[in-house]
């Protein structure tokens, strides 16, 4: 699942890197790169705010890992949501 969810972000990341746009704030030869955070949750188990918060955390994880990366996180249902499913 992770691979499918991240494929678009990974393609975009690679395309930006391949453009080799000079990054004048870096050392000589540095180029613009991008990092992305991707989140997912079981259908109905997270609202948009939860997903955005998780994607933001994944983005910072990608940056901490050295940048120019894609990081993925799954939003886990809370205990209350599990109880609703068990019903």
DRENBATOR-977206 format. One record per residue: residue number from 0; x, y, z of N, C-alpha, C, CB in turn. Coordinates in steps of 0.02 Angstrom, whole numbers, plus 50000, padded with zeros to 5 digits. Glycine has a CB too. Layout:
N
PT k n_xx n_yy n_zz ca_xx ca_yy ca_zz c_xx c_yy c_zz cb_xx cb_yy cb_zz
PT NUM X Y Z X Y Z X Y Z X Y Z .
...
//
This chain:
87
PT k n_xx n_yy n_zz ca_xx ca_yy ca_zz c_xx c_yy c_zz cb_xx cb_yy cb_zz
PT 0 50041 49941 50000 50000 50000 50000 50044 50063 50000 49953 50000 50061 .
PT 1 50097 50063 50041 50139 50122 50045 50166 50141 49977 50197 50110 50094 .
PT 2 50189 50091 49939 50219 50105 49874 50170 50140 49828 50243 50040 49842 .
PT 3 50109 50116 49826 50058 50146 49782 50042 50217 49805 49993 50103 49782 .
PT 4 50036 50227 49871 50018 50293 49898 50074 50344 49885 50004 50288 49973 .
PT 5 50135 50323 49883 50191 50369 49876 50215 50378 49805 50247 50347 49919 .
PT 6 50189 50340 49758 50218 50340 49690 50212 50409 49657 50183 50289 49647 .
PT 7 50158 50443 49664 50151 50509 49633 50200 50558 49664 50080 50536 49640 .
PT 8 50204 50558 49730 50250 50603 49764 50322 50587 49744 50242 50598 49841 .
PT 9 50338 50523 49739 50406 50503 49720 50422 50524 49648 50414 50427 49728 .
PT 10 50373 50517 49603 50384 50539 49533 50396 50615 49531 50323 50521 49489 .
PT 11 50356 50653 49568 50364 50725 49570 50431 50744 49600 50307 50758 49610 .
PT 12 50451 50711 49654 50516 50724 49685 50572 50712 49635 50525 50680 49747 .
PT 13 50569 50656 49601 50620 50639 49551 50622 50687 49493 50609 50569 49526 .
PT 14 50564 50710 49471 50560 50758 49416 50593 50824 49435 50487 50769 49394 .
PT 15 50578 50847 49495 50608 50910 49519 50684 50903 49524 50579 50930 49588 .
PT 16 50707 50847 49550 50779 50836 49556 50811 50834 49487 50793 50770 49593 .
PT 17 50779 50800 49439 50806 50793 49371 50811 50859 49334 50764 50744 49331 .
PT 18 50770 50908 49353 50773 50974 49320 50839 51009 49335 50715 51017 49343 .
PT 19 50872 50989 49389 50937 51017 49408 50936 51093 49410 50991 50992 49360 .
PT 20 50885 51122 49441 50880 51194 49448 50931 51216 49501 50807 51216 49468 .
PT 21 50976 51261 49482 51026 51283 49530 50994 51314 49593 51073 51334 49498 .
PT 22 51019 51295 49650 50996 51323 49714 51052 51368 49739 50979 51266 49767 .
PT 23 51041 51433 49730 51095 51481 49744 51109 51488 49819 51076 51548 49716 .
PT 24 51066 51461 49862 51079 51463 49933 51122 51406 49958 51014 51463 49971 .
PT 25 51140 51360 49914 51181 51302 49932 51251 51310 49904 51150 51237 49907 .
PT 26 51293 51263 49921 51361 51263 49894 51359 51256 49818 51403 51206 49925 .
PT 27 51414 51273 49787 51420 51267 49714 51396 51199 49690 51492 51280 49692 .
PT 28 51353 51199 49642 51327 51136 49614 51264 51110 49648 51379 51084 49617 .
PT 29 51241 51144 49701 51180 51122 49735 51118 51136 49691 51173 51158 49803 .
PT 30 51071 51091 49693 51010 51099 49654 50948 51097 49699 51005 51044 49600 .
PT 31 50893 51124 49673 50830 51123 49708 50805 51051 49712 50777 51169 49673 .
PT 32 50783 51031 49771 50753 50965 49781 50688 50976 49820 50801 50916 49818 .
PT 33 50650 50923 49829 50587 50927 49865 50578 50866 49909 50527 50934 49816 .
PT 34 50546 50878 49965 50526 50824 50010 50450 50825 50016 50560 50831 50080 .
PT 35 50421 50765 50025 50349 50760 50030 50329 50716 50089 50319 50732 49965 .
PT 36 50275 50733 50121 50245 50692 50172 50178 50666 50147 50235 50731 50239 .
PT 37 50168 50601 50152 50107 50569 50127 50074 50533 50186 50122 50519 50068 .
PT 38 50008 50540 50192 49973 50504 50245 49913 50469 50217 49951 50553 50301 .
PT 39 49891 50417 50252 49832 50379 50231 49800 50350 50294 49851 50322 50181 .
PT 40 49736 50334 50288 49699 50303 50343 49646 50259 50313 49668 50357 50390 .
PT 41 49624 50209 50351 49567 50169 50328 49507 50215 50316 49549 50113 50379 .
PT 42 49468 50200 50265 49411 50241 50247 49367 50255 50308 49370 50207 50192 .
PT 43 49353 50319 50319 49310 50340 50373 49342 50342 50441 49253 50295 50376 .
PT 44 49407 50328 50445 49440 50325 50510 49480 50387 50527 49485 50265 50513 .
PT 45 49481 50437 50483 49518 50499 50497 49484 50555 50458 49593 50492 50478 .
PT 46 49484 50613 50488 49457 50670 50451 49515 50706 50417 49418 50719 50499 .
PT 47 49499 50756 50377 49549 50792 50339 49603 50822 50385 49517 50847 50298 .
PT 48 49583 50849 50441 49631 50879 50487 49681 50827 50512 49594 50910 50547 .
PT 49 49658 50767 50528 49703 50713 50549 49753 50695 50494 49662 50650 50569 .
PT 50 49727 50690 50433 49771 50672 50377 49823 50726 50362 49729 50659 50314 .
PT 51 49802 50789 50364 49849 50844 50352 49902 50846 50408 49812 50912 50348 .
PT 52 49881 50838 50470 49928 50838 50526 49978 50781 50518 49890 50831 50594 .
PT 53 49955 50722 50498 50000 50665 50489 50047 50676 50430 49959 50601 50477 .
PT 54 50022 50704 50375 50064 50718 50317 50117 50769 50335 50022 50743 50258 .
PT 55 50100 50819 50375 50148 50869 50397 50203 50837 50439 50112 50924 50438 .
PT 56 50184 50792 50484 50234 50757 50524 50279 50714 50479 50199 50712 50577 .
PT 57 50250 50682 50429 50289 50641 50382 50337 50685 50342 50242 50603 50335 .
PT 58 50315 50745 50324 50359 50791 50287 50420 50808 50329 50320 50855 50268 .
PT 59 50409 50825 50393 50466 50842 50435 50511 50782 50447 50442 50870 50502 .
PT 60 50483 50722 50448 50523 50661 50453 50567 50654 50391 50477 50599 50460 .
PT 61 50539 50668 50332 50578 50665 50270 50635 50715 50272 50533 50677 50209 .
PT 62 50622 50775 50297 50674 50826 50300 50728 50807 50350 50643 50894 50320 .
PT 63 50708 50779 50408 50758 50757 50457 50802 50701 50429 50724 50733 50521 .
PT 64 50774 50662 50384 50810 50606 50354 50859 50627 50300 50763 50557 50327 .
PT 65 50866 50691 50288 50915 50714 50239 50884 50751 50181 50953 50656 50213 .
PT 66 50820 50761 50181 50784 50797 50129 50784 50758 50063 50816 50866 50117 .
PT 67 50751 50788 50012 50744 50756 49947 50718 50684 49955 50812 50755 49909 .
PT 68 50663 50678 49992 50636 50612 50008 50560 50614 50013 50667 50586 50073 .
PT 69 50531 50556 50013 50459 50548 50025 50451 50505 50087 50422 50515 49963 .
PT 70 50410 50529 50134 50397 50492 50195 50322 50478 50200 50423 50532 50257 .
PT 71 50306 50419 50223 50236 50397 50226 50217 50378 50298 50224 50337 50179 .
PT 72 50156 50395 50317 50131 50376 50383 50058 50355 50376 50139 50434 50435 .
PT 73 50039 50304 50413 49970 50283 50415 49938 50310 50478 49963 50205 50412 .
PT 74 49880 50342 50471 49844 50368 50529 49805 50310 50559 49797 50428 50509 .
PT 75 49822 50292 50620 49788 50236 50653 49724 50260 50686 49835 50203 50706 .
PT 76 49671 50221 50681 49609 50238 50715 49619 50240 50791 49554 50188 50697 .
PT 77 49583 50284 50824 49587 50287 50897 49550 50227 50927 49557 50354 50923 .
PT 78 49558 50218 50992 49523 50163 51027 49447 50170 51020 49543 50163 51102 .
PT 79 49423 50232 51023 49350 50244 51015 49326 50225 50946 49334 50318 51029 .
PT 80 49367 50239 50896 49349 50221 50827 49349 50145 50817 49397 50254 50777 .
PT 81 49396 50110 50849 49396 50037 50847 49333 50009 50878 49458 50010 50882 .
PT 82 49312 50039 50933 49250 50016 50965 49189 50026 50920 49239 50054 51031 .
PT 83 49187 50081 50884 49132 50092 50837 49131 50039 50782 49138 50162 50805 .
PT 84 49191 50020 50759 49195 49968 50707 49171 49901 50733 49268 49961 50681 .
PT 85 49189 49886 50795 49170 49822 50825 49095 49819 50839 49209 49810 50891 .
PT 86 49067 49878 50849 48999 49890 50855 48948 49858 50891 48981 49890 50807 .
//
